[in-house]
Amino acid sequence: MEGGCLSGRQLLTHGETVMLVLSRKSRESVVVSDPVGGIEQLLKVTVLEIGRGRVRLGFEGPDHVQINRWEVWNRTRSSDLPESA
């Protein structure tokens, strides 16, 4: 993973993907929007609670946006892939 900086925010790159690394306090949010236009909010992630070695996050998004934990998404995605011959 390589690192970079954009306006004081840390960017980590891995292949073709980029991870934006931000710090948030409890009750602060991050919004993910459509890269074209950027006006429609696709997903809002809010830090609800920090403590006991865990962070509780709240996710808000329209009905057509599926929100899953990584391991659930990865398992679902893997089961949807066609089996190789």
N, C-alpha and C positions, 0 to 999 in steps of 0.2 A: 504494500500500500504506500502510495506517495502522498505527500501533504502539500497543501498550498494555503493561501490566505486570500480572502475576498472581503474587502471593507471591514477588516477586523474579525471576520468569522473564519473558522478553520474548515477547510475542505479536505477530505480524504478521498483519493481515487483508487479504484480497484478495477482494472480492465476498463470497461465502458461505463461503469457506474460511478456516481459521485455521492459521497456522504457529507452533508453539511452538519457540523458539530456545533451545537449551541448550548448555552447554559440557561436554565429556566428555574425560577423559584416557584414555590407552591402557589397555585392559582394563576400562573402565567401560561400563555398559550403560544402555539405555533400554527400557522395556517398554510396549507398546501393548496395551490391554485393551478388552474390550467395554464401551461406555459404560453399558449396563444391567447392573448388578451389579458389574462391574469386577473380578471374581475370576478369570475365565478369561483366561490370557495368550494373546493372538492372535499377537503378534510380539515377539521380543526382538532388539534391535540392539546389538551390542557393537563398540566400537572395538578393532580388532586391532593396528593398527600406524599410526603417523604418521611420515611422512618423505618426502623427495624430492618435495615438492609434492603428495603424495597421501595419502589416508586409506583404509586397508583396513577394511572393515566386515564383520562376520559377522551373518547373519540366521538366527534360529531360530523356527520356527513349525510348527503342525500341518500335516498333509498337505493339508488342504482350503484352506489359505491360499496363494495363488499369490504368489510373490516374483519381481519382474522389475526390471531397470534401467528408468528412466523412458522412455528412447528406445525400448526394446523394447515396453514396455507401450503407449506411445502409438501405435506403428506397428501393433501387434496390434489395438488398439481401433479405429483408423482403418479397418483392413481389414475389421473386423466390422460397421461401420456400413452400413446399406442405402444404395445409390446413389440420389440424388435424380433424379426424372424430368425 
